[in-house]
Amino acid sequence: MITLSQRLKRKTESNEPTSSRASIRDRLLVKEAQEMSQLLPTCCSVDYMNVNDLSSFILIVKPTEGYWEGGTFRFEINVTDEYNMVPPVVKCVTKLWHPNITESGEVCLSLLRRHSVDGMGWSPIRRLNDVVWGLNALFTDLLNFEDPLNVEAAEMYRNSKEEFKIKVMEYVTTYAKD
């Protein structure tokens, strides 16, 4: 893993412009990446697409209970230059049947919203670790059928839990196996 001082030194040597906002973000990312590696849920792992760039990574969630047990779900997480004033951009790259995640990968999680009706949205005191735990909890505790992003999945659950379970397993078997 590249350290912040190495990164800043490279930018200086290559005459790359350095913005104070980006350097603040980079300092935060170094600290948060270390914290995240120590506090990851046991069913999660992080894969950096480029070890020299902490702002882009894949979160891998392998639920050990619930409807999606046995699946492997990948979330692409991109931290913009405006971090920590704005939340990271998250997309689920594994196709799945879920009330809070669309088949195209959009994720409904309060803490990823800048302004949230429930008061649980993003704020500068949030960390990447909060995002990781929140995404993991979408498969258990934060599963929300009452305010769905994928309305069809939520309706299927309300009308027939067994049909919902079968469809989830079809998606897990087809799209979420390693």
DABELLIN-V542385 format. One record per backbone hydrogen bond with DSSP energy under -0.5 kcal/mol. CO is the residue of the C=O (numbers start at 0). NH is the residue of the N-H. Records with the same first field share a line. If there is no record, write none. Layout:
CO: NH ; NH
This chain:
2: 6
3: 7
4: 8
5: 9
6: 10
7: 11
8: 12
9: 13
10: 15
11: 14
16: 18
18: 22
19: 23
20: 24
21: 25
22: 26
23: 27
24: 28
25: 29
26: 30
27: 31
28: 32
29: 33
30: 34
31: 35
32: 36
33: 37
34: 38
35: 39
40: 43
42: 61
44: 59
46: 57
49: 52
50: 1
52: 55
54: 78
55: 48 ; 49
56: 76
57: 46 ; 59
58: 60 ; 74
59: 44
60: 72
62: 69
65: 68
67: 70
72: 60
73: 92 ; 93
74: 58 ; 76
75: 90
76: 56
77: 79 ; 88
79: 82
81: 84 ; 85
87: 89
88: 77
90: 75 ; 92
92: 94
95: 97
97: 100
98: 148 ; 149
99: 107
100: 97
101: 104
104: 91
105: 101
106: 108
108: 111
109: 112
112: 121
115: 118
122: 125
126: 129 ; 130
127: 131
128: 132
129: 133
130: 134
131: 135
132: 136
133: 137
134: 137
135: 138
136: 139 ; 141 ; 142
139: 142
142: 144
148: 150
149: 153
150: 154
151: 155
152: 156
153: 157
154: 158
155: 159
159: 163
160: 164
161: 165
162: 166
163: 167
164: 168
165: 169
166: 170
167: 171
168: 172
169: 173
170: 174 ; 175
171: 175
175: 71
